[in-house]
Amino acid sequence: MSPAHASRRLENAIRRTGVEFVAGVDEVGRGCLAGPVMAGAVVLHPDRLVSGIADSKLLSADERERLFDEIVESALAWTVTRVEAAEIDRINIHRASLQAMREAVLALAPIPGFVLVDGFRIPGLSMPQRALVGGDRRSSAIAAASILAKVTRDRVMVSLHAEDPRYGFDQHKGYATRQHLDAVARFGYSSVHRKTFRQPTLFDTIPD
């Protein structure tokens, strides 16, 4: 069964108030033991519909890859930013996630007039914003941002695996699977592990 597609209803309603550029923003990698947290921000073209945009967690890897290409080809603006493990350790994962999302929004050109955010409001933005719980299932712009961030982060983790294959980053993408936990027990933390995280359990394996 295909996942429920995210709606453009919110973006369209905001545009009808006179706002030309409405961005969606989302982060991925918040719950990982290793690798960066990444954020995507997207301003979708109002007249170029990309079919099948949905919460990235509900899509297969092949579907995400296809949608990634279609989104970057058709969007008015998009960007993906990252905060590395060392910075996450320094400022904590919540602040790092907000930092990545803020940087993603501010890197857009044109700068959006309104921002739809998955989950939490982003401090330090001058434009109006609305935080939506479950926003990646309610807003197509947020869902598109989640796809861009997820695909980009997965590619980063595959690259990190090529540099150091001991941990199996290409398989679990940094989440706390049994394979990953066993590798950490055997080899210790690498330079891309978040050393301030609590010891994970198998309940931490659900991707964000």
C-alpha positions as CSV (number, residue, x, y, z in Angstrom):
1,M,0.0,0.0,0.0
2,S,1.3,3.4,-0.9
3,P,1.8,5.9,2.0
4,A,-0.5,8.8,2.4
5,H,0.8,11.7,0.4
6,A,1.4,15.0,2.2
7,S,-0.9,17.8,1.3
8,R,-0.2,21.3,-0.2
9,R,-3.3,22.7,1.6
10,L,-1.3,24.7,4.2
11,E,1.2,26.1,1.7
12,N,-1.6,27.1,-0.6
13,A,-3.6,28.8,2.2
14,I,-0.5,30.8,3.3
15,R,0.2,31.8,-0.3
16,R,-3.3,33.1,-0.7
17,T,-2.5,35.6,2.1
18,G,0.1,37.2,-0.2
19,V,3.2,35.3,0.9
20,E,5.1,34.3,-2.3
21,F,7.6,31.8,-0.9
22,V,6.6,29.2,1.7
23,A,9.3,26.9,2.9
24,G,9.1,23.6,4.7
25,V,12.0,22.4,6.9
26,D,12.7,19.1,8.7
27,E,15.7,17.4,10.3
28,V,16.9,13.8,10.2
29,G,19.4,11.9,12.3
30,R,18.3,13.2,15.7
31,G,18.1,9.8,17.2
32,C,21.4,8.4,15.8
33,L,24.4,7.2,17.7
34,A,26.8,8.3,15.0
35,G,27.0,10.8,12.1
36,P,25.7,14.3,11.6
37,V,22.2,15.6,12.2
38,M,21.0,17.1,8.9
39,A,18.2,19.5,7.9
40,G,16.5,20.1,4.6
41,A,14.6,23.2,3.6
42,V,12.5,23.5,0.4
43,V,10.3,26.0,-1.3
44,L,8.2,24.0,-3.7
45,H,7.1,25.5,-7.0
46,P,3.3,26.1,-6.7
47,D,2.7,25.1,-10.3
48,R,5.0,22.1,-10.6
49,L,3.5,19.2,-8.7
50,V,5.8,16.3,-7.7
51,S,3.7,13.2,-7.3
52,G,4.2,10.9,-4.4
53,I,5.7,13.3,-1.8
54,A,5.3,11.8,1.7
55,D,7.0,11.5,5.0
56,S,10.4,10.1,4.2
57,K,10.1,7.4,6.9
58,L,7.1,5.9,5.0
59,L,9.0,5.6,1.7
60,S,11.4,3.0,0.4
61,A,15.0,4.0,-0.4
62,D,14.2,3.8,-4.2
63,E,11.2,6.0,-3.8
64,R,13.2,8.6,-1.8
65,E,15.9,8.6,-4.4
66,R,13.4,9.2,-7.2
67,L,11.6,11.9,-5.3
68,F,14.9,13.6,-4.4
69,D,15.8,14.1,-8.1
70,E,12.3,15.3,-8.9
71,I,12.2,17.7,-6.0
72,V,15.6,19.4,-6.6
73,E,14.7,19.7,-10.3
74,S,11.4,21.4,-9.7
75,A,11.7,23.3,-6.5
76,L,12.1,27.1,-6.4
77,A,14.8,26.7,-3.8
78,W,16.2,24.0,-1.6
79,T,19.2,23.3,0.7
80,V,20.5,20.7,3.1
81,T,22.7,21.6,6.1
82,R,24.5,19.5,8.7
83,V,25.9,19.7,12.2
84,E,28.6,17.2,13.0
85,A,29.0,14.8,15.9
86,A,31.6,17.0,17.7
87,E,29.3,20.0,17.7
88,I,26.3,17.8,18.8
89,D,28.4,16.7,21.8
90,R,29.3,20.3,22.5
91,I,25.8,21.9,22.4
92,N,23.4,18.8,22.7
93,I,21.3,17.2,20.0
94,H,18.2,19.4,20.5
95,R,20.1,22.6,19.9
96,A,22.1,21.1,17.1
97,S,18.9,20.1,15.3
98,L,17.5,23.6,15.7
99,Q,20.8,25.0,14.4
100,A,20.8,22.8,11.4
101,M,17.2,23.8,10.6
102,R,17.8,27.5,11.1
103,E,20.9,27.4,8.8
104,A,18.9,25.5,6.2
105,V,16.2,28.1,6.1
106,L,18.6,31.0,6.0
107,A,20.6,29.4,3.2
108,L,17.5,29.4,0.9
109,A,17.5,31.9,-2.0
110,P,15.0,33.4,-2.3
111,I,14.5,33.8,1.5
112,P,11.0,32.5,2.3
113,G,8.3,34.7,3.7
114,F,6.9,32.0,5.8
115,V,8.3,28.7,7.2
116,L,6.5,25.5,8.1
117,V,8.6,23.4,10.6
118,D,8.2,19.8,11.7
119,G,8.0,19.7,15.5
120,F,9.6,22.6,17.2
121,R,9.8,26.4,16.4
122,I,13.2,27.5,15.2
123,P,14.7,30.4,17.3
124,G,16.5,33.2,15.5
125,L,14.3,33.4,12.4
126,S,13.0,36.8,11.3
127,M,10.1,35.5,9.2
128,P,6.9,34.1,10.6
129,Q,6.8,30.3,11.2
130,R,4.5,27.6,12.3
131,A,5.5,24.4,14.0
132,L,3.5,21.3,13.1
133,V,3.5,18.1,15.1
134,G,3.7,15.4,12.5
135,G,4.4,18.0,9.9
136,D,6.1,15.6,7.5
137,R,2.8,13.9,7.1
138,R,0.7,17.1,6.9
139,S,2.7,19.4,4.7
140,S,4.2,18.6,1.3
141,A,7.0,21.2,1.8
142,I,8.0,19.6,5.1
143,A,7.8,16.1,3.6
144,A,9.9,17.2,0.7
145,A,12.5,18.7,3.1
146,S,12.5,15.4,5.0
147,I,13.2,13.5,1.8
148,L,16.1,15.7,0.8
149,A,17.7,15.5,4.3
150,K,17.2,11.8,4.6
151,V,18.7,10.9,1.2
152,T,21.6,13.3,1.7
153,R,22.3,11.9,5.1
154,D,22.1,8.3,3.9
155,R,24.7,9.1,1.3
156,V,26.9,10.6,3.9
157,M,26.7,7.5,6.0
158,V,27.5,5.3,3.1
159,S,30.6,7.4,2.5
160,L,31.6,7.1,6.1
161,H,31.2,3.4,5.8
162,A,33.7,3.4,2.9
163,E,36.2,5.2,5.1
164,D,35.7,2.9,8.1
165,P,33.6,-0.3,7.4
166,R,33.9,-1.7,11.0
167,Y,30.5,-0.3,12.1
168,G,28.3,-1.0,9.1
169,F,27.1,2.5,8.6
170,D,25.9,1.7,5.2
171,Q,23.3,-0.7,6.7
172,H,22.0,1.1,9.8
173,K,23.0,4.7,8.9
174,G,24.1,5.4,12.5
175,Y,21.0,4.1,14.3
176,A,21.4,1.9,17.4
177,T,20.8,-1.5,15.8
178,R,22.2,-4.7,17.4
179,Q,24.9,-4.8,14.7
180,H,25.9,-1.3,15.5
181,L,25.9,-1.8,19.3
182,D,28.0,-5.0,18.9
183,A,30.5,-3.1,16.7
184,V,30.8,-0.3,19.3
185,A,31.3,-2.8,22.0
186,R,34.1,-4.4,20.0
187,F,35.9,-1.3,18.5
188,G,34.8,1.6,20.8
189,Y,33.5,4.9,19.5
190,S,34.9,6.3,16.2
191,S,35.5,10.0,15.4
192,V,31.9,10.3,14.0
193,H,30.2,8.8,17.1
194,R,28.3,11.1,19.5
195,K,30.1,10.5,22.7
196,T,27.7,12.4,25.0
197,F,24.7,10.2,24.1
198,R,23.4,7.9,26.7
199,Q,24.1,4.2,26.1
200,P,21.5,3.3,23.5
201,T,19.1,0.3,23.6
202,L,17.3,-1.5,20.9
203,F,14.3,0.8,21.5
204,D,16.3,3.6,19.9
205,T,16.4,1.9,16.5
206,I,13.4,3.7,15.0
207,P,14.6,6.3,12.5
208,D,13.4,9.9,12.8
